[in-house]
Amino acid sequence: MQEQVAMIVGAGTSGLAIAACLSQQSIPYMILEREDCIASLWKKYAYDRLHLHLAKELCELPYMSFPASYPKYVPKNMFTQYLDDYVSHFKISPMYQRNVESAEYNEVSKRWFVKARNASSGEVEIYCAKFLVVATGETTNPYIPEVEGLNTFTGEVLHSTQFKSGKDFKNKNVLVVGSGNSGMEIALDLANHGAKTSIIVRSLIHILSREMMDFARILMKYLKPSLLESLVVMLSKLVYGDLTKYGIRRPTEGPFYMKRMNGKYPLLDVGTCKKIKSGEIQVKSFE
């Protein structure tokens, strides 16, 4: 059994940031990561055209700024390089291929006991720490729902974590199921590469631009939340117009209220709406 002051589960951006903060305070820690690399969501499961949705100054990790040469909205390859430099700078060394199976707090010893399976050896390892940080993220496990007939579908079926680029789908009919930020950007990438693209939009969604988000961040210091939401929605209507004829409907609740209450992010449009209006991307609303 190995003991540390702090145990971090997950070597994504949050886990790395916490490790750096602990290092700055000279607090011993250990990171357990189930994959074989840091930030696996970015390095292994993200599409090529992905950029940070928010301006770089909002996405920097503690104690290390982005290089001045990086663009305002950092692309995937630059962000992963930044993370590699971050790990090197703070000498962060996760223990890879450790899949945490359980964590229990012992009231007598005032310690957390973490059980993890070593993917290489298959052995179960026990770790002990005074403090436990779970940094496994919001989107850790890919999920494909059971859809009747999917098992007999003769075409290719990909989860978004397996999609890299639309270049392999030129002139092919592709249906994107899901209209969150990933689905909308994947649809855009497919259309840009000449695929005959459709997307299912079932939920009510707010559509904002990056500039609107930057604007809202500034005004957040001065306006009440309700007024800020009304202003942002009004801007969205002015920029994007009435999208109901394209199969896209806005919620009655504001975008920031929805994020705060149920974790539903607004869609940050990077060109998909223009493709929808031009007919290059067809919106479907069926179940």
N, C-alpha and C positions, 0 to 999 in steps of 0.2 A: 504494500500500500504506500502510495506517494502522497505527501502532504505539502500544501502550499498555503499562503495567506489567502490568496484569491484564485478562484477557478473560473475561467471564461469558456463558455460553450459556444463555438462558432468563430471562424476567422474571416468573416465578412467585414465590411467597412466599420460596423459598430464594434465588433470584437477587437479589431485592430486599433480603433480610436481609444477604447478603454485600456488596452495594453499600453499604449503610449502614455496615457495619463497616469497609470500606475507606475510606469518607469520613471516619470518625472518626479514622483514622490518616493522613489526607491522602495516600492512595495513589491515583494516577490509575487509572481503569478504564474499560471500555466494556462495555455489555450488548447482545447481539444477541438479538432476539426474533422468531420467525417469524410471530406474529400481529400484529394492529394495535392491541393494548392490553396492559396488564399483567394478570397473573393471569387469563388467558383461560379457564382451567378453571372459575374461579368466575364470571366475568363473562358467558361465552358458552355454557358447556357444562354448567352445573349446574341442577338442578331447583329450583323456587321455594321449597319447604319446607325446603331444606337448612339445617342449623345445624352449627356446630362440634360435633364429638362429645365433645370434652374441655372441661373448664372453661377459661374464658378466660385465666386466669393461665398456663396451659400452652401457649397458642397465640399469645402476644404475640411480635412480632418484636423484635429487639434495639433497645435505647435508646428504645422508645416503648411505653407501656402503653395498654391499651384505656381509653376514657373510663369513668369510674366509673358513668355512667348505663347502660352496656351490661349486658344480662342475663348470667347465668353462662354460658349456652351461646349464643354469639353467632349470630344468623341471618345468612343470606347477604347481605342488603342492607346490614346494618351492617358486616359484615366487609369487603365491597368498598369501602365508604366509608372505613373505617380504612386500607385499603391505598392508596387515593387520597391520603389525608392523609399517609401515610407517605412516599409518593413526592414529594409537595410539600415536606414538611419537610426531607427529605435531598437535594432537588433532583436526583432520579434521572431521567435522560432516556435510556431505551433507544432503540436503533436498531431500528425496527419492520420487519416484513416481510422479515427476513433469515433465510433458511433455510440453516442450516449444512450443508454437504455433506461436508466433511472437515476433519480437524485432524491435523497432523503436527509432530513435535518434531525440530528440527534440532540434532544434538549439537555441531556446530561453533559455531554462533552462540548456542546455548543459548536458543533462542526457539521458541515455538509459532507455526506458520503455519496460519491458519484460513481456509478457503475457504467463502464464503457467497454464495447467489444472492439478488439483490434482486428480490423478487416484483413490484415496481412496474415496473422497467425490464427485468427478465430478465437483467441483466448479472451476471457473477461478480465478487465483490469479495474482495480478499485483506487479511487483518488479521494483525498480528504482535504477540506479547505474551510477556513473560517467564513469566507464569503463566496457566494456563487452568483455569477452573472450569466444569464441566458441571453445570448446574442444571435439567435437563430433566424431572425428576420420574419417578414410578413409573408413571403412567397417562397418558402423553402421546398415544398414538394409539388412537382407537376401533377396535374389531375386531368384525366380525360373521362368524362361521364359516360355511362353506358347508354349508347344510342342504338335503338332498334335498327338492325340491318347493317350496322357499321362493320360487323365481322365478315360480311359477304361483299362489301364494297371492294371493287377491283382496282380502284385508284390508290394513290399514295395518301397516307394519313400521317400528319406530323403534329406533335405538340409544339407550341411556340418556342419552347426551350431547345428544340431540335432545328429550328429554322435559322439559317444563316444569311441567305441572300436570295433575291428574286430572280437572279440571272439564270437559274436552272429551270425556270418555269415559263419562259418566253412562249407565247401563243397557246399556253395551256389554260384550261378553265380551272380556276382556283376559288374555293369558298373559304373565307376566314370566319371562324365561329368565335364571336366575342368582340366587343367594341370598346374595350379599355384602351389605354395608351399603347400597349404592345400590339393588340389586334389592328388598331388604326394605322400604326406605323408599318406593320408588316404588309397591310393592304396597299399602302402607298409605295412601298418598295417593290411589291409585285407589279403594280401598275407601271411604275417607272421602268421596269424591265420587260414590259410588253406582255404581261400575263393578262388574261381575260378575268378580271378580278371582281368578286362579289363579297360582301361582308354582311353578317347577320347583326343587326342592331335591335336588341330586344328591350334593353333597359332605357330609362330616361337618363339623358346625359347633359352635363354642362360642357360647352366647348369654349375654351379660352386660348389666347395666344401667349407665347412666352412674354411678350411685351406687356400684356395685361397683368400677368403674374408679377412682373417686376414693378409695375405701376401700383398694384395692390400692396406689395410689400412696403413701398414708401408711404402710402396713405394709411397703412395700418397703424402708424404711430399717431395719427391725428384724427381719424374718424371712428365712430362707433361701428362695431361689427355689422349691425343690420344695415347701416347706411353704406358701408363699404361693399357689402354683398349686392345691394341694389344697384350701385354704380357699376360694378363689374358685370352684372347681368345685362345692364343697359348697353354697355360697351360691346358685349358679345352680340347682342341683337343688331347693333349698328354695323358691326363688321361682317357678321355671317348671315344676317337676315333671317327670314322665316325658313327653317329647315324641315318643317313638317311634311312638305310635299316630296321630300327626299327620304322620308321615313325616320327622321330624327326629331325627337321631342325633348323639350327641357323639363326638368323637375320644377315643382313649385318651391321647394326648399333651395336656399342658396348653396353655391358650390363649397364654401368653407364650412358651412354648417353641416353639410353632408359628410365632409371629410372628418370633422370633429366627432360627429355622432355615430357614424357607422363605417368609417374608414374608406369611403368611396371617393376616389380621386376624380377631379374634373379632367376632361380630356384636354391636353395641351397640343393644339393642332400645329403641325409643321408642314402642311400642304395637302393633307388628305381631303379636307372639305372642298378645296378647289377641284380635285379629281372627281369627287362625288357630284358636284354641280355640273361638271362637264360631261358626265356620263361614263367616264373612264373606269369608275368604281361604282358598281351597282349595289344599292342597299336592299337587303332582304329583311323582312320582319317576322318570318314564320318561326315556329318553335323548332 
